[in-house]
Amino acid sequence: GDKGEPAVIGTDNTVTTAFLNVAKAVAQQVAIVNANKNAIAEAEV
């Protein structure tokens, strides 16, 4: 927050919402990349 408090998840804060949306998107991309790496590794065995 403006006074140094941590941002509260679940508020109507637009910045917090945007940050969470970006974090979710990044996490999904990481999961997809890891799944692809695992699939390739198994295919090469």
Legacy VTK file of the C-alpha trace (Angstrom):
# vtk DataFile Version 3.0
C-alpha trace
ASCII
DATASET POLYDATA
POINTS 45 float
0.000 0.000 0.000
0.916 3.664 -0.046
2.103 3.528 3.570
4.276 0.473 3.084
1.754 -2.184 3.983
1.806 -5.297 1.816
-0.795 -5.346 -0.924
-3.863 -7.308 0.105
-4.903 -10.036 -2.295
-8.592 -9.944 -3.098
-8.989 -6.175 -2.918
-10.336 -4.011 -5.729
-6.876 -2.512 -6.222
-6.353 -2.352 -9.983
-2.583 -2.620 -9.689
-2.840 -5.665 -7.437
-5.300 -7.294 -9.829
-3.059 -6.609 -12.807
-0.030 -7.972 -10.972
-1.876 -11.150 -10.018
-3.069 -11.616 -13.603
0.499 -11.291 -14.870
1.756 -13.688 -12.197
-0.891 -16.237 -13.180
0.004 -15.926 -16.856
3.706 -16.371 -16.114
3.008 -19.386 -13.923
0.923 -20.955 -16.697
3.708 -20.398 -19.223
6.274 -21.920 -16.854
4.026 -24.935 -16.327
3.613 -25.378 -20.084
7.362 -25.118 -20.695
8.098 -27.618 -17.930
5.484 -30.020 -19.281
7.016 -29.759 -22.740
10.511 -30.370 -21.350
9.264 -33.440 -19.496
7.523 -34.774 -22.594
10.642 -34.277 -24.711
12.854 -35.891 -22.078
10.578 -38.936 -21.887
10.415 -39.201 -25.661
14.212 -39.233 -25.878
14.573 -42.129 -23.439
LINES 1 46
45 0 1 2 3 4 5 6 7 8 9 10 11 12 13 14 15 16 17 18 19 20 21 22 23 24 25 26 27 28 29 30 31 32 33 34 35 36 37 38 39 40 41 42 43 44
